[in-house]
Amino acid sequence: MGVKNVVQKTTHPLTVDSLAQQFGTCGLQSGQTVIVHSSLSTLGWVVGGPVAVIVGQAV
């Protein structure tokens, strides 16, 4: 899926802060390690790309 398609299908961009909030909503707590195998495009438009997802879990 191309970047244009991902952006068009995303209602709002994901940020480090919004990802951290969503991880917390899932029950993840600071210090936990989670391994996820996923296509970045399935998350939607992530501001900062894969780095934002990695940093988001650490917040």
TORMIKOL-706649 format. One record per residue (C-alpha): z, x, y; residue number from 1. Coordinates in Angstrom, 1 decimal. Last residue first. Layout:
N
rec zz->Z&xx->X&yy->Y&k->NUM
...
REM end
This chain:
59
rec zz->27.0&xx->6.9&yy->7.0&k->59
rec zz->25.9&xx->8.8&yy->3.8&k->58
rec zz->23.7&xx->6.0&yy->2.4&k->57
rec zz->21.8&xx->5.8&yy->5.6&k->56
rec zz->21.1&xx->9.6&yy->5.6&k->55
rec zz->19.1&xx->9.3&yy->2.4&k->54
rec zz->17.3&xx->6.1&yy->3.5&k->53
rec zz->16.6&xx->7.6&yy->6.9&k->52
rec zz->15.1&xx->10.7&yy->5.3&k->51
rec zz->12.8&xx->8.6&yy->3.3&k->50
rec zz->11.0&xx->7.3&yy->6.4&k->49
rec zz->12.5&xx->7.7&yy->9.8&k->48
rec zz->12.2&xx->4.0&yy->10.8&k->47
rec zz->11.8&xx->2.2&yy->7.4&k->46
rec zz->9.1&xx->-0.4&yy->7.3&k->45
rec zz->9.6&xx->-2.3&yy->4.1&k->44
rec zz->11.9&xx->-1.5&yy->1.2&k->43
rec zz->9.1&xx->-1.9&yy->-1.3&k->42
rec zz->7.1&xx->0.7&yy->0.7&k->41
rec zz->9.6&xx->3.4&yy->-0.2&k->40
rec zz->8.7&xx->3.0&yy->-3.8&k->39
rec zz->11.9&xx->2.9&yy->-5.8&k->38
rec zz->14.1&xx->5.0&yy->-8.2&k->37
rec zz->17.6&xx->4.8&yy->-7.0&k->36
rec zz->20.5&xx->7.2&yy->-7.7&k->35
rec zz->23.8&xx->6.2&yy->-6.1&k->34
rec zz->26.6&xx->8.6&yy->-5.2&k->33
rec zz->29.8&xx->7.1&yy->-3.8&k->32
rec zz->31.6&xx->9.0&yy->-1.0&k->31
rec zz->31.7&xx->6.1&yy->1.4&k->30
rec zz->31.6&xx->2.7&yy->-0.4&k->29
rec zz->28.8&xx->0.7&yy->-1.9&k->28
rec zz->29.5&xx->-3.0&yy->-2.3&k->27
rec zz->26.1&xx->-4.4&yy->-1.7&k->26
rec zz->27.1&xx->-5.3&yy->1.8&k->25
rec zz->28.0&xx->-1.7&yy->2.4&k->24
rec zz->24.4&xx->-0.6&yy->1.4&k->23
rec zz->23.1&xx->-3.3&yy->3.8&k->22
rec zz->25.2&xx->-1.9&yy->6.7&k->21
rec zz->24.1&xx->1.6&yy->5.9&k->20
rec zz->20.5&xx->0.5&yy->5.9&k->19
rec zz->20.9&xx->-1.3&yy->9.2&k->18
rec zz->22.4&xx->1.8&yy->10.8&k->17
rec zz->19.8&xx->4.2&yy->9.4&k->16
rec zz->17.1&xx->1.8&yy->10.6&k->15
rec zz->15.0&xx->-0.8&yy->8.9&k->14
rec zz->12.1&xx->-2.3&yy->10.9&k->13
rec zz->12.0&xx->-6.1&yy->11.3&k->12
rec zz->10.0&xx->-8.9&yy->9.6&k->11
rec zz->8.1&xx->-6.4&yy->7.4&k->10
rec zz->4.8&xx->-7.5&yy->6.0&k->9
rec zz->2.7&xx->-6.2&yy->8.9&k->8
rec zz->4.5&xx->-2.8&yy->8.8&k->7
rec zz->3.9&xx->-2.4&yy->5.1&k->6
rec zz->0.2&xx->-3.4&yy->5.4&k->5
rec zz->-0.4&xx->-0.9&yy->8.3&k->4
rec zz->1.4&xx->1.9&yy->6.3&k->3
rec zz->-1.0&xx->1.5&yy->3.4&k->2
rec zz->0.0&xx->0.0&yy->0.0&k->1
REM end
